[in-house]
């Protein structure tokens, strides 16, 4: 995850046309620390991460690139295997598997939204 944080900090900073110096000044840290974050030599503290997200107007989930544990491709491959197994027992096989997959994806989306809401309830570090 450290790699993603550094890359995302750089990407969001560049998208907003902010220099490392200005980001460091806004956060009250050194420019070399911002450079270390972006080059994946260090990770921001929770306090700094919270402030970075506020400055860039992104969620913590976005900056950390929180995703489901299973990639779409892996889930799809498992669906095919399960459907093949299920067809031996149920002629509706693939439709049932697809319905379960849709439910799974919806639950994952709700889990991420809930995590974001919970993070908003946590007061910023001082």
C-alpha positions in Angstrom: 0.0 0.0 0.0 2.9 2.3 0.6 3.7 2.4 -3.1 0.1 3.4 -3.9 0.1 6.2 -1.4 3.3 7.8 -2.8 2.1 7.5 -6.4 -1.3 8.9 -5.5 0.0 11.8 -3.6 2.2 12.8 -6.6 -0.7 12.3 -9.0 -3.2 14.3 -7.0 -0.6 17.0 -6.4 0.2 17.3 -10.1 -3.4 17.3 -11.1 -4.0 20.3 -8.9 -0.8 22.1 -10.1 0.7 22.2 -6.6 4.5 22.0 -6.1 6.1 19.8 -3.4 7.1 23.0 -1.7 3.6 24.4 -1.5 2.2 21.0 -0.3 4.8 20.9 2.4 4.1 24.4 3.4 0.3 23.8 3.6 1.0 20.7 5.7 3.7 22.2 7.9 6.2 19.5 6.9 9.5 19.7 5.0 9.7 19.5 1.2 12.1 16.5 1.6 9.4 14.6 3.6 6.9 15.2 0.8 9.5 13.9 -1.7 10.1 10.9 0.5 6.4 10.1 0.5 6.2 10.4 -3.3 9.3 8.3 -3.8 7.9 5.7 -1.4 10.7 6.1 1.1 8.3 7.1 3.8 4.5 7.1 4.5 2.5 10.0 5.7 1.2 10.0 9.3 -2.5 9.6 9.8 -2.7 13.3 10.6 -0.8 14.2 7.4 -2.9 11.7 5.4 -6.1 13.3 6.6 -4.9 16.8 5.8 -3.7 15.7 2.3 -7.1 14.3 1.6 -8.7 17.5 2.7 -6.4 19.6 0.5 -6.9 17.4 -2.5 -10.6 17.0 -1.8 -10.4 13.2 -2.1 -11.5 10.5 0.2 -9.0 8.4 2.2 -10.3 5.4 0.1 -9.3 7.2 -3.1 -5.8 8.1 -1.9 -5.2 4.6 -0.6 -6.9 3.0 -3.6 -8.9 0.7 -1.4 -10.4 -2.0 -3.5 -12.0 -5.4 -2.9 -9.7 -8.2 -2.1 -10.6 -10.1 -5.2 -10.0 -8.6 -8.6 -12.8 -8.6 -11.2 -10.9 -11.1 -13.3 -10.3 -13.5 -10.5 -14.0 -13.4 -9.5 -15.1 -13.9 -13.1 -12.7 -17.0 -13.4 -14.2 -18.4 -10.2 -17.7 -17.7 -11.5 -17.0 -19.8 -14.6 -15.6 -22.7 -12.5 -18.6 -22.6 -10.1 -21.0 -22.3 -13.0 -19.5 -25.4 -14.6 -19.8 -27.3 -11.3 -23.3 -26.1 -10.7 -24.6 -27.0 -14.1 -24.1 -30.6 -13.1 -26.6 -30.1 -10.3 -28.9 -27.3 -11.6 -29.8 -26.3 -15.2 -30.0 -22.6 -14.1 -26.3 -22.7 -13.1 -24.7 -19.6 -14.6 -27.7 -17.3 -13.9 -27.6 -18.2 -10.2 -23.8 -17.6 -10.1 -24.2 -14.2 -11.8 -26.9 -13.2 -9.4 -24.6 -14.1 -6.4 -21.8 -12.2 -8.1 -23.9 -9.0 -8.5 -24.9 -9.3 -4.8 -21.3 -9.7 -3.8 -20.2 -6.6 -5.8 -23.0 -4.5 -4.2 -22.0 -5.6 -0.7 -18.4 -4.7 -1.5 -19.5 -1.2 -2.7 -21.6 -0.7 0.4 -18.7 -1.8 2.6 -16.4 0.8 1.0 -19.1 3.5 1.4 -19.6 2.6 5.0 -15.9 2.7 5.7 -15.7 6.2 4.1 -18.7 7.4 6.3 -17.0 6.0 9.4 -13.7 7.8 8.5 -15.7 11.0 8.2 -16.9 10.6 11.7 -13.4 10.4 13.1 -12.2 13.9 14.1 -9.1 15.0 12.4 -5.9 14.6 14.4 -4.6 17.7 16.0 
